[in-house]
Amino acid sequence: MRWIGVLFFAASLMGTVQAQAAGGRSTRMIYLLRDESRGTWCGYASEAQFRAEAESLGAAVVGGATYTDGRLSRVEVTVTDETGDWEVYDDYLIPLKKRSWRLSRTVSIIPEDLREKHLFVMNAGKAVEQQASYTELGTGRPTDRRAEWFESPPIFTDRRQFPFWLLISDKRQAIWADGRVCTADRSR
């Protein structure tokens, strides 16, 4: 299940970069993964190197940062449960001008046959939910069911809250130059 999450995540990043490039803007990526065995976050310039490392580690948390015209414009994070029972895909859109940013969160909970989609807007350091929908995973039909036992990962309302912030801010040039940089996992 974890490898499926990495493939889903990487495919979404490719679509993001292609769509932005079509608009005539310059885009660059940093691919991220949490190496639980070493207690580090690692950033990669190469998608191929990122995928190989994510697969060999069985990474439960992967992500990426997109830069448009040199500025951080999008952060994506996929968290997969070690049992494969659930997966959370977060897509943070960070506008280039100083305005509120938003989070689209998709939660897939396999034992409950449930997919939740949430849209949040960050306002004054708080995540304000704008909409939510619940569908069956298997059919896509709306449902009233909820997974009461499921606890979502935290929502980051400020860029500096990302546990990999150092990589996508201060270390990004080193990642692009060296191909790979790792830092201590601040979420521990």
N, C-alpha and C positions, 0 to 999 in steps of 0.2 A: 504493500500500500504506500509506503514512503516513496518508492521510486515513481509511482504514479503521480504523487504530489509534485515531485521535482519536474516531471515531464509537463504537467499542467502548468506549473509556474513558469517554466522556461518558454513554453508556447505562448503564454500571455505576454511575456516580456518581448518576444519577437514581434508580436502584433503591435505592441506599443511603439517600439522603435520604428517599425516600418511605417506606421500611420504618421508619426511625427516627421520622419524623413520626407514623406510625400508632401508635407506642408512646407518644405523648403528650409526647415530649421535643422541646425546641427544637434545631433544627439549622441551621447555616450552612455555606456552602461558600466555598472559594477555589480557583479553577482556575489551574493553573500551566503554563508552557511555557518551554522553553529556546530563546532566540534566539541561535543559533550565530553569525550574522553580526555581532551587536553584543557577543557575549560576556556576555550577561545572562540572568537568570531573571526572568520577569514573572509577577505574580499578578493575577488578574482577579476581580471580584465577579460579573460577568455571564457566564453560559454562552455567550450569543450572541456577545459581543465576543471571548471566548476562542476559540470555534470559528472565527470569521472570521479572527482573527490567526493561529491555528494553520494554517489552510488557506493563507493568503497566504504564510506563511513556509515551508510544508512542514516544520513542526516534527517532528523525529525523537524528541524527548523531551517528553512532556506528563505532567501529573499533577494531583492535587487533594488538598485537605485538607478533612476534615469535622470540624466542631466540634459536639459535643453538649452542650447546657447550658453553653456557653461554654468547654468544654475540648476539646483536640485528641483525637479518638477514632479517626480513620482517615486514612491517607495512601496514595494510589494513584499509581503511576507506570507509564507505558508507554514502553518504549524500542523503537524500530523501526530496523533496519539500513537504511542509505541505499540499498542495492540492493533492499530489500524481501524478502530471503531469510529473515529471522527477526524475531520480535517477542517481547518479554518484558513480561508484565504482572505487577506486584507489588502486592499488597494487604496493607498493614500494618494490623493491628488493635491499637489501643492502648487498653487498658482504662482506665476512668475511675478506678478504684482502683489503687494502686501494686502491680501484679502483673506477671508476665512478659507481654510482648506477643508477637504471632505474625505470621508472614509466610506468605501463600499466594502462590506464584509459579507462573505458567503460561508456559511457553516453547513457541512455535510455530516449527518449523524447516521451511520449505516444501520446500527441495530434498531433504530426507530423509523427507518425509511423516511428520513426527514431532511429537507434542505431549507435553511433560513437565509433570507437576504435582508440586510439592513443597510440603510444609508444614514450616515451621521455627518453633521457639520460641526467643525471645531469653532467654538465661540467663547472668548474670554477664558481659555484654559479648560473648557468643559466640552464633552462630546454630547451634542444634542441630536437625538434620533429624529430623523425627518420622515422615514417610512420603514416598514417591515413587511415581509411576505413570507409565508410558510407553504411549502409544497412537498408532495411525496417525491422522494428521490427516483423511484422506479417509473412513475407515470407523469410527473410534472404537474399533477392536479393539485389545486389548492387544498389545504387541510387545516383543521383546527387543533391538531395534535401539537404538543410541545414536549421537549425532552427536559423535564424538570430537573433531572440529575446532572445535566451538562452545565459546566461552568466555563464560559468563554475566556480566552486570554485577555489581558488588559488592553485597553485602547490607549494609544499614545496621543496626547493632545498638544504636545510640543515636540519639535524635532529633536531636541536634546534628550528626550526620554528614550529614544530608540537605543537598545543595548549595544548597537553597532555604530552609534553616532560618530565616534572617533574615526572609524573607517571611512564613512561617507562624507566627512567634513575634512579633517586635517590630513588624512592619509590617502585621499583619493588620487592625488598626483603620483604618489609612490606606487599605488596599485597599478595604475596605467603604465608606469615606467618599468616596474619590476615584474608585473604579472600576477603577483600574490603577496598579500600582507595579512598578518594575523595580530589580534590584540586580545587582551584579557576580556572574558565575558562579564560585563557589568551587571547582568541580571541575576547572578548567583548570590 
